[in-house]
Amino acid sequence: MIKEHGGLYSLVELRERGIEVPASGGNDWSHDADGYKGLDRYVHLCFRPTHPMEYVARQDGRIGDSIYLQIHPDVLKINGVMYTADVSNKAGVEVHTLEAARELIDFEVIYTRTN
């Protein structure tokens, strides 16, 4: 579907384009929480080899086999990128601009030690 529709899109963009995702990782609660925090306007990425909520999504039956895309860390250089140190819509998690997050991110690890 990513190739078919020309890329990765935020939840807002998916809805505007009328794209129905057959196996969403998020449930209604997480989508509502994203909307409440304005995070539904972003594509959510994780620089870990797994995601903390993937297990829950599989257990709930929202997804079957997980497929992880390797995203180049250069996406961090795109204007407007935001950063969180935990699941973004989790209560109490702060959303930072990349400039503000520079003290929280170990760029050496992201750019030289990640595969």
Residue frames as a rotation matrix with the C-alpha (Angstrom) as fourth column:
MET 1
0.559 0.829 0.000 0.00
0.829 -0.559 0.000 0.00
0.000 0.000 -1.000 0.00
ILE 2
0.263 -0.535 -0.803 2.89
0.255 -0.764 0.593 2.37
-0.931 -0.360 -0.064 0.66
LYS 3
-0.801 -0.571 0.180 4.06
0.280 -0.091 0.956 2.05
-0.529 0.816 0.233 -2.94
GLU 4
-0.314 0.777 0.546 0.51
0.940 0.174 0.294 2.07
0.133 0.605 -0.785 -4.29
HIS 5
0.716 0.685 -0.132 -0.36
0.697 -0.694 0.181 5.35
0.032 -0.222 -0.975 -2.54
GLY 6
0.450 -0.588 0.672 3.02
0.305 -0.607 -0.734 7.02
0.840 0.535 -0.094 -2.90
GLY 7
-0.456 -0.768 0.450 4.40
-0.217 -0.395 -0.893 7.10
0.863 -0.504 0.013 0.63
LEU 8
-0.502 0.230 -0.834 3.79
0.837 0.375 -0.400 7.09
0.220 -0.898 -0.380 4.34
TYR 9
-0.286 0.501 0.817 1.03
-0.003 -0.853 0.522 9.37
0.958 0.147 0.246 5.59
SER 10
-0.944 0.075 0.321 -0.21
-0.330 -0.215 -0.919 10.69
0.000 -0.974 0.227 8.89
LEU 11
-0.619 0.782 0.072 -3.59
0.662 0.569 -0.487 9.56
-0.422 -0.254 -0.870 10.21
VAL 12
0.026 0.613 -0.790 -5.09
-0.074 -0.786 -0.613 12.90
-0.997 0.074 0.025 9.15
GLU 13
-0.436 -0.286 -0.853 -3.69
-0.825 -0.252 0.506 12.55
-0.360 0.925 -0.126 5.64
LEU 14
-0.988 0.111 0.105 -4.90
0.137 0.950 0.280 8.95
-0.069 0.291 -0.954 5.35
ARG 15
-0.256 0.957 -0.137 -8.42
0.623 0.055 -0.780 10.05
-0.739 -0.285 -0.611 6.25
GLU 16
0.040 0.239 -0.970 -8.33
-0.425 -0.875 -0.233 13.02
-0.904 0.421 0.066 3.87
ARG 17
-0.623 -0.369 -0.690 -7.21
-0.777 0.188 0.601 10.75
-0.092 0.910 -0.404 1.02
GLY 18
0.459 0.888 0.004 -9.82
-0.888 0.459 -0.040 8.13
-0.037 0.015 0.999 1.90
ILE 19
-0.233 -0.632 -0.740 -7.16
-0.527 0.721 -0.450 5.46
0.818 0.285 -0.501 2.38
GLU 20
0.769 0.521 0.371 -8.39
-0.615 0.441 0.654 2.56
0.177 -0.730 0.660 4.52
VAL 21
-0.369 -0.929 0.027 -5.52
-0.867 0.333 -0.371 0.87
0.336 -0.160 -0.928 6.34
PRO 22
0.319 0.589 -0.742 -6.31
-0.350 0.801 0.486 -2.84
0.881 0.105 0.462 6.60
ALA 23
0.455 -0.240 -0.858 -4.10
0.743 0.634 0.216 -3.49
0.491 -0.735 0.467 9.64
SER 24
0.411 -0.248 0.878 -3.65
-0.309 -0.943 -0.122 -0.40
0.858 -0.221 -0.464 11.77
GLY 25
-0.458 -0.656 -0.600 -1.22
0.432 0.425 -0.795 -0.70
0.777 -0.623 0.089 14.64
GLY 26
-0.962 0.109 0.252 -3.20
-0.262 -0.635 -0.727 1.81
0.081 -0.765 0.639 16.66
ASN 27
-0.481 0.865 -0.140 -6.61
0.875 0.484 -0.018 1.26
0.052 -0.131 -0.990 18.20
ASP 28
0.329 0.701 0.633 -9.44
0.612 -0.669 0.423 3.80
0.720 0.248 -0.649 18.54
TRP 29
0.835 -0.040 -0.548 -8.10
0.483 -0.423 0.767 4.99
-0.263 -0.905 -0.334 21.90
SER 30
-0.139 -0.977 -0.161 -4.60
0.682 -0.212 0.700 5.66
-0.718 -0.013 0.696 20.53
HIS 31
-0.421 0.057 0.905 -6.01
0.815 -0.415 0.405 7.42
0.399 0.908 0.129 17.45
ASP 32
0.689 0.707 0.162 -8.18
0.518 -0.636 0.572 9.60
0.507 -0.311 -0.804 19.71
ALA 33
0.606 -0.545 -0.580 -5.16
0.511 -0.291 0.808 10.36
-0.609 -0.786 0.102 21.94
ASP 34
-0.458 -0.758 0.465 -3.12
0.845 -0.210 0.491 11.28
-0.274 0.618 0.737 18.85
GLY 35
-0.026 0.553 0.833 -5.88
0.698 -0.587 0.411 13.65
0.716 0.592 -0.370 17.76
TYR 36
0.853 0.373 -0.364 -6.15
0.514 -0.484 0.708 15.21
0.088 -0.791 -0.605 21.21
LYS 37
0.321 -0.833 -0.451 -2.41
0.395 -0.315 0.863 15.97
-0.861 -0.455 0.228 21.26
GLY 38
0.683 -0.021 -0.730 -2.29
-0.574 -0.635 -0.518 16.98
-0.453 0.772 -0.445 17.57
LEU 39
-0.333 -0.895 0.296 -0.05
-0.526 0.437 0.729 14.01
-0.783 0.087 -0.617 16.81
ASP 40
0.280 0.519 0.807 -2.40
0.435 0.681 -0.589 12.64
-0.856 0.516 -0.035 14.17
ARG 41
0.920 -0.003 -0.391 -0.76
-0.303 -0.638 -0.708 15.13
-0.247 0.770 -0.588 11.78
TYR 42
0.021 -0.997 -0.075 2.55
-0.975 -0.037 0.219 13.25
-0.221 0.069 -0.973 11.97
VAL 43
0.567 -0.057 -0.821 3.91
-0.266 0.931 -0.248 9.97
0.779 0.360 0.513 10.70
HIS 44
0.707 -0.270 0.654 5.09
-0.660 0.081 0.747 8.09
-0.255 -0.959 -0.121 13.79
LEU 45
0.428 -0.666 -0.611 8.51
-0.256 0.559 -0.789 6.46
0.867 0.494 0.068 13.56
CYS 46
0.903 -0.210 0.374 10.53
-0.319 0.257 0.913 4.46
-0.287 -0.944 0.165 16.04
PHE 47
0.302 -0.877 -0.373 14.31
-0.803 -0.024 -0.596 4.00
0.514 0.479 -0.712 15.90
ARG 48
-0.198 -0.290 0.936 14.15
-0.757 0.652 0.042 0.79
-0.623 -0.700 -0.349 17.90
PRO 49
-0.911 -0.168 -0.376 14.15
-0.383 0.684 0.621 -2.66
0.153 0.710 -0.687 16.30
THR 50
-0.472 0.837 -0.276 10.73
0.802 0.538 0.259 -3.23
0.365 -0.099 -0.926 17.92
HIS 51
-0.508 0.383 0.772 7.93
-0.350 -0.910 0.221 -1.01
0.787 -0.158 0.597 19.19
PRO 52
-0.961 0.058 0.271 6.45
-0.248 0.256 -0.934 -1.27
-0.123 -0.965 -0.232 22.69
MET 53
-0.171 0.984 0.056 2.87
-0.698 -0.081 -0.712 -1.31
-0.695 -0.161 0.700 21.37
GLU 54
-0.367 -0.006 -0.930 3.46
-0.848 0.413 0.332 -3.85
0.383 0.911 -0.157 18.57
TYR 55
-0.975 -0.022 -0.219 2.95
0.068 0.916 -0.394 -6.78
0.209 -0.400 -0.893 20.94
VAL 56
-0.572 0.812 -0.115 -0.35
-0.043 -0.169 -0.985 -5.33
-0.819 -0.558 0.131 22.15
ALA 57
-0.093 0.529 -0.843 -1.55
-0.929 -0.351 -0.118 -4.77
-0.358 0.772 0.525 18.57
ARG 58
-0.625 -0.169 -0.762 -0.74
-0.515 0.822 0.241 -8.39
0.586 0.543 -0.601 17.69
GLN 59
-0.959 0.264 -0.101 -2.47
0.249 0.619 -0.745 -9.69
-0.134 -0.740 -0.660 20.83
ASP 60
-0.356 0.861 -0.364 -5.56
-0.298 -0.473 -0.829 -7.57
-0.886 -0.187 0.425 20.06
GLY 61
-0.061 0.295 0.954 -5.64
0.728 0.667 -0.159 -9.01
-0.683 0.684 -0.255 16.54
ARG 62
0.666 0.282 -0.691 -5.26
-0.149 -0.857 -0.493 -5.60
-0.731 0.431 -0.528 14.85
ILE 63
0.255 -0.645 -0.721 -2.14
-0.963 -0.100 -0.251 -6.83
0.089 0.758 -0.646 13.04
GLY 64
0.996 -0.022 -0.086 -0.78
0.020 1.000 -0.022 -10.24
0.086 0.020 0.996 12.09
ASP 65
0.301 -0.954 0.004 2.85
0.949 0.300 0.094 -10.47
-0.091 -0.024 0.996 11.14
SER 66
0.705 -0.119 -0.700 4.75
0.070 -0.969 0.236 -7.26
-0.706 -0.215 -0.675 11.77
ILE 67
0.406 -0.613 0.678 6.83
0.870 0.032 -0.492 -5.72
0.280 0.790 0.546 9.04
TYR 68
0.478 -0.343 -0.808 9.46
0.380 -0.749 0.543 -3.20
-0.792 -0.567 -0.227 10.06
LEU 69
0.809 -0.234 0.539 10.69
0.441 -0.364 -0.820 -0.64
0.388 0.902 -0.191 7.55
GLN 70
-0.055 -0.869 -0.491 14.21
0.925 -0.230 0.303 0.64
-0.376 -0.437 0.817 7.89
ILE 71
0.888 0.339 0.312 13.99
0.417 -0.878 -0.233 4.42
0.195 0.337 -0.921 7.82
HIS 72
-0.065 -0.977 0.206 17.21
0.734 -0.186 -0.653 6.34
0.676 0.109 0.729 7.31
PRO 73
0.024 0.048 -0.999 18.04
0.934 -0.356 0.006 8.57
-0.356 -0.933 -0.053 10.27
ASP 74
-0.910 -0.359 0.207 18.35
0.414 -0.823 0.388 11.52
0.031 0.439 0.898 7.87
VAL 75
0.000 0.966 0.259 14.59
0.660 -0.194 0.725 11.96
0.751 0.171 -0.638 8.32
LEU 76
0.266 0.044 -0.963 15.62
0.915 -0.327 0.237 13.76
-0.304 -0.944 -0.127 11.50
LYS 77
-0.744 -0.616 -0.257 16.92
0.481 -0.762 0.434 16.56
-0.463 0.199 0.864 9.29
ILE 78
-0.417 0.679 0.604 13.49
0.693 -0.192 0.695 17.25
0.588 0.708 -0.391 7.75
ASN 79
-0.883 0.123 0.453 11.98
-0.284 -0.909 -0.306 20.56
0.374 -0.399 0.838 8.81
GLY 80
-0.022 0.953 0.303 9.11
-0.866 -0.170 0.470 20.12
0.499 -0.252 0.829 11.29
VAL 81
-0.098 -0.073 -0.992 10.24
0.185 0.979 -0.090 16.79
0.978 -0.192 -0.083 12.76
MET 82
0.362 0.252 0.897 9.12
-0.834 -0.343 0.433 16.34
0.417 -0.905 0.085 16.35
TYR 83
-0.428 -0.630 -0.647 10.58
-0.151 0.756 -0.636 13.99
0.891 -0.175 -0.419 18.98
THR 84
0.614 0.478 0.628 9.39
-0.726 0.030 0.687 12.13
0.309 -0.878 0.365 22.04
ALA 85
-0.497 -0.855 0.146 11.41
-0.828 0.418 -0.373 9.92
0.258 -0.307 -0.916 24.35
ASP 86
-0.747 0.368 0.553 8.52
-0.034 0.810 -0.585 7.47
-0.664 -0.456 -0.593 24.80
VAL 87
-0.422 0.706 0.569 5.26
0.906 0.329 0.265 6.48
0.000 0.627 -0.779 23.11
SER 88
-0.871 -0.165 0.464 4.15
0.273 -0.946 0.176 9.86
0.409 0.280 0.868 21.83
ASN 89
-0.157 0.894 0.419 0.51
-0.307 -0.447 0.840 9.85
0.939 0.003 0.345 22.95
LYS 90
-0.076 0.031 -0.997 1.20
0.798 0.601 -0.042 8.39
0.598 -0.798 -0.071 26.39
ALA 91
0.877 0.464 0.125 0.08
0.280 -0.704 0.652 10.62
0.391 -0.537 -0.747 29.27
GLY 92
0.807 -0.530 -0.259 2.84
0.030 -0.403 0.915 12.89
-0.590 -0.746 -0.309 30.49
VAL 93
0.023 -0.819 0.573 5.14
0.879 0.290 0.379 12.38
-0.476 0.495 0.726 27.49
GLU 94
0.266 -0.016 -0.964 6.47
-0.107 -0.994 -0.013 15.66
-0.958 0.107 -0.266 26.19
VAL 95
0.617 -0.067 0.784 6.68
0.778 0.203 -0.595 16.42
-0.119 0.977 0.178 22.48
HIS 96
0.170 -0.693 -0.700 9.80
0.189 -0.674 0.714 18.36
-0.967 -0.254 0.016 21.54
THR 97
0.893 -0.147 -0.426 10.99
-0.450 -0.323 -0.832 20.16
-0.016 0.935 -0.355 18.47
LEU 98
0.708 -0.683 -0.178 14.17
0.553 0.694 -0.461 18.59
0.438 0.228 0.869 17.18
GLU 99
-0.013 -0.723 0.691 16.15
-0.124 -0.685 -0.718 21.63
0.992 -0.095 -0.081 18.35
ALA 100
0.276 0.190 0.942 14.84
-0.918 -0.239 0.317 21.22
0.286 -0.952 0.108 21.89
ALA 101
0.968 0.182 0.175 15.44
-0.225 0.935 0.274 17.46
-0.114 -0.304 0.946 21.79
ARG 102
0.483 -0.841 -0.243 19.10
-0.308 0.097 -0.947 17.71
0.820 0.532 -0.212 20.80
GLU 103
-0.310 -0.599 0.739 20.09
-0.905 -0.052 -0.421 17.31
0.290 -0.799 -0.526 24.45
LEU 104
0.263 0.530 0.806 17.94
-0.740 0.647 -0.184 14.16
-0.619 -0.548 0.562 24.72
ILE 105
0.987 0.141 -0.071 19.08
-0.148 0.671 -0.727 12.37
-0.055 0.728 0.683 21.55
ASP 106
0.129 -0.968 0.215 22.38
-0.144 0.196 0.970 10.56
-0.981 -0.156 -0.114 21.24
PHE 107
0.733 0.214 -0.646 23.02
-0.613 -0.204 -0.763 11.35
-0.295 0.955 -0.018 17.56
GLU 108
-0.356 -0.914 -0.193 26.26
-0.931 0.330 0.154 9.36
-0.077 0.234 -0.969 17.57
VAL 109
-0.602 0.200 0.773 24.29
-0.092 0.944 -0.316 6.22
-0.793 -0.262 -0.550 18.34
ILE 110
0.483 0.875 0.030 21.57
-0.032 0.052 -0.998 6.96
-0.875 0.481 0.053 15.79
TYR 111
0.755 -0.145 -0.640 23.99
-0.642 -0.367 -0.674 7.82
-0.137 0.919 -0.370 12.99
THR 112
-0.108 -0.916 -0.387 26.86
-0.927 0.233 -0.293 5.43
0.358 0.327 -0.875 13.64
ARG 113
-0.855 -0.301 0.422 25.68
-0.476 0.777 -0.412 2.49
-0.204 -0.553 -0.808 15.70
THR 114
0.099 0.932 0.348 22.21
-0.409 0.357 -0.840 1.73
-0.907 -0.059 0.417 14.36
ASN 115
-0.776 -0.327 0.539 21.75
0.272 0.599 0.753 -0.67
-0.569 0.731 -0.376 11.49
